Amino acid sequence: MSAFKGKNASLTAKHQWMYRHFGNSMKCEECLKTGDKSLNMHWANVSGKYHRIRSDWRRLCISC
């Protein structure tokens, strides 16, 4: 059962969908830091509309 309910999905559900479909990379797409296990990485939405396409998301470290 999917928690992703389009516009009505919670922020948590949207991010869980991203991890499930696009993985959990350890490389920041902005500063290109990699490999540091202590460096937290998160999916960041580009447009603010939470489209389910990869180009609408960036993998960023907390600093970026």
SULTAZI-V275248 format. One record per residue. N is the residue number from 1. RES is the residue in three letters. PHI is phi as a letter, one per 20 degrees, with the letter a starting at -180 (none if undefined). BURIAL is b if it has 9 or more other ideal C-beta (glycine too) atoms within 8 Angstrom, else e. D_LAST is the distance of its C-alpha to the last C-alpha in Angstrom with 1 decimal. Layout:
# SULTAZI-V275248
((N	RES	PHI	BURIAL	D_LAST) (N	RES	PHI	BURIAL	D_LAST))
This chain:
# SULTAZI-V275248
((1	MET	none	e	33.3) (2	SER	e	e	30.0) (3	ALA	e	b	28.1) (4	PHE	f	b	26.6) (5	LYS	c	e	28.7) (6	GLY	m	e	27.3) (7	LYS	f	e	26.6) (8	ASN	e	e	27.9) (9	ALA	f	b	25.6) (10	SER	f	e	23.6) (11	LEU	g	e	19.8) (12	THR	f	e	20.4) (13	ALA	f	b	22.8) (14	LYS	f	b	20.4) (15	HIS	f	b	17.7) (16	GLN	f	b	20.6) (17	TRP	f	b	21.9) (18	MET	f	b	18.7) (19	TYR	g	b	18.8) (20	ARG	f	e	22.5) (21	HIS	e	e	22.5) (22	PHE	d	e	19.4) (23	GLY	n	e	19.0) (24	ASN	c	e	16.6) (25	SER	f	e	14.9) (26	MET	d	b	13.6) (27	LYS	c	b	11.7) (28	CYS	f	b	8.1) (29	GLU	f	e	9.1) (30	GLU	e	e	6.7) (31	CYS	e	e	7.2) (32	LEU	m	e	10.1) (33	LYS	f	b	10.2) (34	THR	b	e	13.1) (35	GLY	m	e	15.9) (36	ASP	e	e	14.9) (37	LYS	f	e	16.3) (38	SER	e	e	14.9) (39	LEU	e	b	11.2) (40	ASN	f	e	10.7) (41	MET	d	b	9.6) (42	HIS	c	b	10.0) (43	TRP	f	b	11.4) (44	ALA	d	e	10.0) (45	ASN	e	b	13.0) (46	VAL	e	e	13.1) (47	SER	e	e	16.5) (48	GLY	n	e	16.8) (49	LYS	d	e	20.1) (50	TYR	l	b	19.2) (51	HIS	f	e	21.3) (52	ARG	e	e	22.1) (53	ILE	c	e	21.2) (54	ARG	g	e	18.5) (55	SER	f	e	17.6) (56	ASP	e	b	16.6) (57	TRP	c	b	13.8) (58	ARG	c	e	10.6) (59	ARG	e	b	9.7) (60	LEU	c	b	6.0) (61	CYS	f	b	5.5) (62	ILE	f	e	5.5) (63	SER	f	e	3.8) (64	CYS	e	e	0.0))
